[in-house]
């Protein structure tokens, strides 16, 4: 059984920083993409950042220059460093692993990030 466990969410003032971590247990096939999505109330879930097992990264335009994603392939962990946080970053953040062969998505339970103005 594959399980993703997120940590690091919380309350922070605008301009502050948080670091989200996600640890995956179980057998994860490679290649794959690990990433973070977020969902705010009344909005669709959106991709925040993703990184492939080959270290290629993608970022949402709204977080470019502020967030950095990284991974440890040996440990099956992914980290999202969030700097210069804005109130509009407030959302539940979900860890995701997308395997390629066959394609499949694993999801974490979510961790709340709240940025006060």
WOQUI-V597966 format. One record per residue. N is the residue number from 0. SS is DSSP state (hx for helix, st for strand, lp for the rest). OMEGA is omega in degrees with one decimal (* if undefined). Layout:
n=N ss=SS omega=OMEGA
n=N ss=SS omega=OMEGA
//
This chain:
n=0 ss=lp omega=178.3
n=1 ss=lp omega=178.0
n=2 ss=st omega=176.3
n=3 ss=st omega=-178.1
n=4 ss=st omega=179.8
n=5 ss=st omega=174.9
n=6 ss=st omega=174.0
n=7 ss=lp omega=177.6
n=8 ss=lp omega=179.3
n=9 ss=st omega=-179.3
n=10 ss=st omega=179.7
n=11 ss=st omega=175.6
n=12 ss=st omega=174.7
n=13 ss=lp omega=-176.3
n=14 ss=lp omega=-179.3
n=15 ss=lp omega=-175.4
n=16 ss=lp omega=171.3
n=17 ss=st omega=174.6
n=18 ss=st omega=176.6
n=19 ss=st omega=177.1
n=20 ss=st omega=178.2
n=21 ss=st omega=178.5
n=22 ss=st omega=179.8
n=23 ss=st omega=173.4
n=24 ss=st omega=-176.2
n=25 ss=lp omega=-175.7
n=26 ss=lp omega=178.5
n=27 ss=lp omega=179.5
n=28 ss=lp omega=179.0
n=29 ss=lp omega=7.4
n=30 ss=lp omega=180.0
n=31 ss=st omega=173.7
n=32 ss=st omega=173.6
n=33 ss=st omega=-176.6
n=34 ss=st omega=177.5
n=35 ss=st omega=171.9
n=36 ss=st omega=175.6
n=37 ss=st omega=178.6
n=38 ss=st omega=175.1
n=39 ss=lp omega=179.8
n=40 ss=lp omega=178.5
n=41 ss=lp omega=-178.1
n=42 ss=lp omega=176.4
n=43 ss=lp omega=172.3
n=44 ss=lp omega=-176.6
n=45 ss=st omega=175.0
n=46 ss=st omega=175.6
n=47 ss=st omega=-179.0
n=48 ss=st omega=179.4
n=49 ss=st omega=179.1
n=50 ss=st omega=180.0
n=51 ss=st omega=175.5
n=52 ss=lp omega=172.9
n=53 ss=lp omega=173.0
n=54 ss=lp omega=171.4
n=55 ss=lp omega=-175.8
n=56 ss=st omega=170.9
n=57 ss=st omega=177.5
n=58 ss=st omega=168.1
n=59 ss=lp omega=-179.6
n=60 ss=hx omega=-175.7
n=61 ss=hx omega=-177.2
n=62 ss=hx omega=-179.5
n=63 ss=lp omega=-178.3
n=64 ss=lp omega=-179.3
n=65 ss=lp omega=-176.6
n=66 ss=st omega=175.9
n=67 ss=st omega=178.7
n=68 ss=st omega=177.3
n=69 ss=st omega=-179.6
n=70 ss=st omega=173.8
n=71 ss=st omega=-174.6
n=72 ss=lp omega=-178.9
n=73 ss=lp omega=-177.5
n=74 ss=lp omega=-174.8
n=75 ss=lp omega=175.8
n=76 ss=st omega=176.6
n=77 ss=st omega=-175.8
n=78 ss=st omega=175.3
n=79 ss=st omega=174.8
n=80 ss=st omega=-176.3
n=81 ss=st omega=178.9
n=82 ss=lp omega=178.5
n=83 ss=lp omega=-174.7
n=84 ss=lp omega=-179.8
n=85 ss=lp omega=177.3
n=86 ss=hx omega=179.8
n=87 ss=hx omega=172.3
n=88 ss=hx omega=-179.6
n=89 ss=lp omega=-177.2
n=90 ss=st omega=165.6
n=91 ss=st omega=-178.4
n=92 ss=st omega=-176.4
n=93 ss=st omega=172.2
n=94 ss=st omega=-178.7
n=95 ss=st omega=167.8
n=96 ss=st omega=176.3
n=97 ss=st omega=175.7
n=98 ss=st omega=-173.7
n=99 ss=st omega=-174.7
n=100 ss=lp omega=-4.0
n=101 ss=lp omega=177.7
n=102 ss=st omega=179.1
n=103 ss=st omega=-179.8
n=104 ss=st omega=170.3
n=105 ss=st omega=-176.2
n=106 ss=st omega=169.8
n=107 ss=lp omega=-177.1
n=108 ss=lp omega=179.2
n=109 ss=lp omega=175.9
n=110 ss=st omega=-174.9
n=111 ss=st omega=171.0
n=112 ss=st omega=179.5
n=113 ss=st omega=-179.8
n=114 ss=st omega=-178.5
n=115 ss=st omega=180.0
n=116 ss=lp omega=*
//
